Amino acid sequence: MSDPGNNAGGADRSLGQLVAAATAEMSALVHDEIALAKAEVRQDVKRGVIGSVAFIIAGVLVLFAIPVLSFAAAYGIHNLGLGLAWSFLIVGSAFVILGLLLALFAVAKFKKVKPPQKSIASAKQTAAVLQGVKPHPRHEVATGTSRPAAVGSTLADRAMEKAPVQDRASAVARSST
Protein backbone atom coordinates (compact mmCIF):
# COMPACT_ATOMS: atom_id res chain seq x y z
CA MET A 1 0.00 0.00 0.00
CA SER A 2 1.16 3.57 -0.48
CA ASP A 3 2.20 5.90 2.31
CA PRO A 4 -0.79 8.08 3.34
CA GLY A 5 1.58 10.90 4.35
CA ASN A 6 3.01 11.09 0.83
CA ASN A 7 0.35 13.09 -1.03
CA ALA A 8 2.66 14.59 -3.67
CA GLY A 9 2.05 11.80 -6.17
CA GLY A 10 -1.60 11.31 -5.17
CA ALA A 11 -2.75 14.70 -6.48
CA ASP A 12 -1.36 14.05 -9.95
CA ARG A 13 -2.97 10.60 -10.30
CA SER A 14 -6.43 10.19 -11.81
CA LEU A 15 -9.18 8.07 -10.31
CA GLY A 16 -8.57 5.40 -12.94
CA GLN A 17 -4.88 5.23 -12.08
CA LEU A 18 -5.70 4.96 -8.37
CA VAL A 19 -8.17 2.15 -9.02
CA ALA A 20 -5.64 0.38 -11.24
CA ALA A 21 -2.95 0.72 -8.57
CA ALA A 22 -5.29 -0.56 -5.86
CA THR A 23 -6.30 -3.50 -8.04
CA ALA A 24 -2.66 -4.36 -8.77
CA GLU A 25 -1.77 -4.18 -5.08
CA MET A 26 -4.79 -6.31 -4.15
CA SER A 27 -3.81 -8.86 -6.80
CA ALA A 28 -0.25 -8.96 -5.47
CA LEU A 29 -1.58 -9.40 -1.93
CA VAL A 30 -3.81 -12.31 -3.00
CA HIS A 31 -0.91 -13.95 -4.86
CA ASP A 32 1.33 -13.57 -1.79
CA GLU A 33 -1.37 -15.08 0.44
CA ILE A 34 -1.74 -18.04 -1.93
CA ALA A 35 2.05 -18.55 -1.97
CA LEU A 36 2.10 -18.46 1.83
CA ALA A 37 -0.73 -21.01 2.03
CA LYS A 38 1.09 -23.29 -0.43
CA ALA A 39 4.30 -23.06 1.61
CA GLU A 40 2.46 -23.88 4.82
CA VAL A 41 0.66 -26.84 3.25
CA ARG A 42 3.92 -28.09 1.72
CA GLN A 43 5.60 -27.93 5.14
CA ASP A 44 2.68 -29.72 6.82
CA VAL A 45 2.68 -32.44 4.16
CA LYS A 46 6.43 -32.91 4.62
CA ARG A 47 5.97 -33.28 8.38
CA GLY A 48 3.10 -35.72 7.83
CA VAL A 49 5.17 -37.85 5.45
CA ILE A 50 8.10 -37.95 7.88
CA GLY A 51 5.75 -38.89 10.72
CA SER A 52 4.10 -41.59 8.62
CA VAL A 53 7.44 -43.09 7.61
CA ALA A 54 8.58 -43.12 11.24
CA PHE A 55 5.32 -44.81 12.27
CA ILE A 56 5.67 -47.45 9.54
CA ILE A 57 9.27 -48.18 10.53
CA ALA A 58 8.19 -48.51 14.18
CA GLY A 59 5.46 -50.95 13.14
CA VAL A 60 7.92 -53.04 11.11
CA LEU A 61 10.34 -53.17 14.04
CA VAL A 62 7.57 -54.30 16.39
CA LEU A 63 6.52 -56.90 13.82
CA PHE A 64 10.09 -58.21 13.68
CA ALA A 65 10.25 -58.26 17.49
CA ILE A 66 7.24 -60.57 17.87
CA PRO A 67 9.02 -63.78 16.78
CA VAL A 68 12.07 -62.93 18.85
CA LEU A 69 9.92 -62.33 21.93
CA SER A 70 7.99 -65.53 21.19
CA PHE A 71 11.23 -67.52 21.18
CA ALA A 72 12.32 -65.77 24.36
CA ALA A 73 9.03 -66.68 26.06
CA ALA A 74 9.25 -70.30 24.90
CA TYR A 75 12.86 -70.66 26.12
CA GLY A 76 11.92 -68.90 29.36
CA ILE A 77 9.17 -71.45 29.97
CA HIS A 78 11.65 -74.23 29.05
CA ASN A 79 14.07 -72.93 31.71
CA LEU A 80 11.31 -73.37 34.30
CA GLY A 81 11.58 -77.11 33.74
CA LEU A 82 9.03 -77.79 31.00
CA GLY A 83 10.05 -79.51 27.77
CA LEU A 84 10.98 -77.32 24.80
CA ALA A 85 8.11 -78.61 22.65
CA TRP A 86 5.60 -77.89 25.41
CA SER A 87 7.05 -74.41 25.86
CA PHE A 88 6.56 -73.54 22.17
CA LEU A 89 3.08 -75.08 22.26
CA ILE A 90 2.12 -72.85 25.21
CA VAL A 91 3.41 -69.70 23.47
CA GLY A 92 1.71 -70.62 20.17
CA SER A 93 -1.56 -71.41 21.97
CA ALA A 94 -1.39 -68.06 23.76
CA PHE A 95 -1.16 -66.32 20.37
CA VAL A 96 -4.11 -68.33 18.99
CA ILE A 97 -6.23 -67.56 22.07
CA LEU A 98 -5.31 -63.86 21.85
CA GLY A 99 -6.25 -63.86 18.14
CA LEU A 100 -9.61 -65.54 18.84
CA LEU A 101 -10.42 -63.02 21.59
CA LEU A 102 -9.62 -60.14 19.26
CA ALA A 103 -11.79 -61.74 16.52
CA LEU A 104 -14.72 -62.06 18.95
CA PHE A 105 -14.24 -58.43 19.98
CA ALA A 106 -14.26 -57.39 16.31
CA VAL A 107 -17.44 -59.39 15.58
CA ALA A 108 -19.16 -57.77 18.57
CA LYS A 109 -18.20 -54.32 17.32
CA PHE A 110 -19.35 -55.14 13.76
CA LYS A 111 -22.75 -56.28 15.08
CA LYS A 112 -23.21 -52.86 16.70
CA VAL A 113 -22.74 -51.10 13.35
CA LYS A 114 -26.13 -49.87 12.16
CA PRO A 115 -27.24 -47.72 9.27
CA PRO A 116 -27.51 -43.98 9.96
CA GLN A 117 -31.09 -44.08 11.23
CA LYS A 118 -31.41 -40.36 11.95
CA SER A 119 -30.21 -39.44 8.46
CA ILE A 120 -32.56 -41.97 6.85
CA ALA A 121 -35.50 -40.68 8.91
CA SER A 122 -34.65 -37.10 8.00
CA ALA A 123 -34.40 -37.97 4.29
CA LYS A 124 -37.76 -39.78 4.42
CA GLN A 125 -39.34 -36.81 6.17
CA THR A 126 -37.93 -34.41 3.58
CA ALA A 127 -39.18 -36.63 0.74
CA ALA A 128 -42.65 -36.78 2.32
CA VAL A 129 -42.76 -32.99 2.63
CA LEU A 130 -41.58 -32.48 -0.94
CA GLN A 131 -44.17 -34.91 -2.31
CA GLY A 132 -46.96 -32.73 -0.92
CA VAL A 133 -45.58 -29.53 -2.45
CA LYS A 134 -47.22 -28.30 -5.62
CA PRO A 135 -45.24 -26.29 -8.15
CA HIS A 136 -45.75 -22.54 -8.33
CA PRO A 137 -48.26 -21.69 -11.09
CA ARG A 138 -46.59 -20.12 -14.11
CA HIS A 139 -47.96 -18.25 -17.04
CA GLU A 140 -48.34 -20.39 -20.11
CA VAL A 141 -46.13 -19.11 -22.91
CA ALA A 142 -46.64 -20.33 -26.45
CA THR A 143 -43.60 -21.54 -28.37
CA GLY A 144 -41.99 -18.80 -30.39
CA THR A 145 -43.36 -15.87 -28.39
CA SER A 146 -41.63 -13.71 -25.89
CA ARG A 147 -42.55 -12.42 -22.45
CA PRO A 148 -42.51 -8.74 -21.53
CA ALA A 149 -39.36 -7.53 -19.82
CA ALA A 150 -39.54 -7.00 -16.05
CA VAL A 151 -38.71 -3.59 -14.68
CA GLY A 152 -35.07 -3.40 -13.57
CA SER A 153 -33.97 -6.62 -15.21
CA THR A 154 -30.43 -7.03 -16.43
CA LEU A 155 -29.37 -6.86 -20.05
CA ALA A 156 -28.90 -10.65 -20.17
CA ASP A 157 -32.39 -11.19 -18.73
CA ARG A 158 -33.89 -8.85 -21.32
CA ALA A 159 -32.08 -10.70 -24.09
CA MET A 160 -33.40 -14.03 -22.80
CA GLU A 161 -36.93 -12.65 -22.49
CA LYS A 162 -36.88 -11.44 -26.10
CA ALA A 163 -35.63 -14.83 -27.31
CA PRO A 164 -38.13 -17.55 -28.18
CA VAL A 165 -39.04 -19.93 -25.34
CA GLN A 166 -37.29 -22.87 -26.95
CA ASP A 167 -34.01 -20.96 -27.02
CA ARG A 168 -34.09 -19.90 -23.37
CA ALA A 169 -32.34 -23.02 -22.11
CA SER A 170 -29.48 -22.55 -24.53
CA ALA A 171 -29.34 -18.83 -23.66
CA VAL A 172 -29.07 -19.66 -19.96
CA ALA A 173 -26.35 -22.20 -20.70
CA ARG A 174 -24.42 -19.65 -22.75
CA SER A 175 -24.74 -16.92 -20.15
CA SER A 176 -23.54 -19.15 -17.32
CA THR A 177 -20.26 -20.05 -19.01
C-alpha positions in Angstrom: 0.0 0.0 0.0 1.2 3.6 -0.5 2.2 5.9 2.3 -0.8 8.1 3.3 1.6 10.9 4.3 3.0 11.1 0.8 0.4 13.1 -1.0 2.7 14.6 -3.7 2.1 11.8 -6.2 -1.6 11.3 -5.2 -2.8 14.7 -6.5 -1.4 14.0 -9.9 -3.0 10.6 -10.3 -6.4 10.2 -11.8 -9.2 8.1 -10.3 -8.6 5.4 -12.9 -4.9 5.2 -12.1 -5.7 5.0 -8.4 -8.2 2.1 -9.0 -5.6 0.4 -11.2 -2.9 0.7 -8.6 -5.3 -0.6 -5.9 -6.3 -3.5 -8.0 -2.7 -4.4 -8.8 -1.8 -4.2 -5.1 -4.8 -6.3 -4.1 -3.8 -8.9 -6.8 -0.3 -9.0 -5.5 -1.6 -9.4 -1.9 -3.8 -12.3 -3.0 -0.9 -14.0 -4.9 1.3 -13.6 -1.8 -1.4 -15.1 0.4 -1.7 -18.0 -1.9 2.0 -18.5 -2.0 2.1 -18.5 1.8 -0.7 -21.0 2.0 1.1 -23.3 -0.4 4.3 -23.1 1.6 2.5 -23.9 4.8 0.7 -26.8 3.2 3.9 -28.1 1.7 5.6 -27.9 5.1 2.7 -29.7 6.8 2.7 -32.4 4.2 6.4 -32.9 4.6 6.0 -33.3 8.4 3.1 -35.7 7.8 5.2 -37.9 5.5 8.1 -37.9 7.9 5.8 -38.9 10.7 4.1 -41.6 8.6 7.4 -43.1 7.6 8.6 -43.1 11.2 5.3 -44.8 12.3 5.7 -47.5 9.5 9.3 -48.2 10.5 8.2 -48.5 14.2 5.5 -51.0 13.1 7.9 -53.0 11.1 10.3 -53.2 14.0 7.6 -54.3 16.4 6.5 -56.9 13.8 10.1 -58.2 13.7 10.2 -58.3 17.5 7.2 -60.6 17.9 9.0 -63.8 16.8 12.1 -62.9 18.9 9.9 -62.3 21.9 8.0 -65.5 21.2 11.2 -67.5 21.2 12.3 -65.8 24.4 9.0 -66.7 26.1 9.2 -70.3 24.9 12.9 -70.7 26.1 11.9 -68.9 29.4 9.2 -71.5 30.0 11.6 -74.2 29.1 14.1 -72.9 31.7 11.3 -73.4 34.3 11.6 -77.1 33.7 9.0 -77.8 31.0 10.1 -79.5 27.8 11.0 -77.3 24.8 8.1 -78.6 22.6 5.6 -77.9 25.4 7.0 -74.4 25.9 6.6 -73.5 22.2 3.1 -75.1 22.3 2.1 -72.8 25.2 3.4 -69.7 23.5 1.7 -70.6 20.2 -1.6 -71.4 22.0 -1.4 -68.1 23.8 -1.2 -66.3 20.4 -4.1 -68.3 19.0 -6.2 -67.6 22.1 -5.3 -63.9 21.9 -6.3 -63.9 18.1 -9.6 -65.5 18.8 -10.4 -63.0 21.6 -9.6 -60.1 19.3 -11.8 -61.7 16.5 -14.7 -62.1 19.0 -14.2 -58.4 20.0 -14.3 -57.4 16.3 -17.4 -59.4 15.6 -19.2 -57.8 18.6 -18.2 -54.3 17.3 -19.4 -55.1 13.8 -22.8 -56.3 15.1 -23.2 -52.9 16.7 -22.7 -51.1 13.4 -26.1 -49.9 12.2 -27.2 -47.7 9.3 -27.5 -44.0 10.0 -31.1 -44.1 11.2 -31.4 -40.4 11.9 -30.2 -39.4 8.5 -32.6 -42.0 6.9 -35.5 -40.7 8.9 -34.6 -37.1 8.0 -34.4 -38.0 4.3 -37.8 -39.8 4.4 -39.3 -36.8 6.2 -37.9 -34.4 3.6 -39.2 -36.6 0.7 -42.6 -36.8 2.3 -42.8 -33.0 2.6 -41.6 -32.5 -0.9 -44.2 -34.9 -2.3 -47.0 -32.7 -0.9 -45.6 -29.5 -2.5 -47.2 -28.3 -5.6 -45.2 -26.3 -8.2 -45.8 -22.5 -8.3 -48.3 -21.7 -11.1 -46.6 -20.1 -14.1 -48.0 -18.3 -17.0 -48.3 -20.4 -20.1 -46.1 -19.1 -22.9 -46.6 -20.3 -26.5 -43.6 -21.5 -28.4 -42.0 -18.8 -30.4 -43.4 -15.9 -28.4 -41.6 -13.7 -25.9 -42.5 -12.4 -22.4 -42.5 -8.7 -21.5 -39.4 -7.5 -19.8 -39.5 -7.0 -16.1 -38.7 -3.6 -14.7 -35.1 -3.4 -13.6 -34.0 -6.6 -15.2 -30.4 -7.0 -16.4 -29.4 -6.9 -20.0 -28.9 -10.6 -20.2 -32.4 -11.2 -18.7 -33.9 -8.9 -21.3 -32.1 -10.7 -24.1 -33.4 -14.0 -22.8 -36.9 -12.7 -22.5 -36.9 -11.4 -26.1 -35.6 -14.8 -27.3 -38.1 -17.6 -28.2 -39.0 -19.9 -25.3 -37.3 -22.9 -27.0 -34.0 -21.0 -27.0 -34.1 -19.9 -23.4 -32.3 -23.0 -22.1 -29.5 -22.6 -24.5 -29.3 -18.8 -23.7 -29.1 -19.7 -20.0 -26.4 -22.2 -20.7 -24.4 -19.7 -22.8 -24.7 -16.9 -20.1 -23.5 -19.1 -17.3 -20.3 -20.0 -19.0 
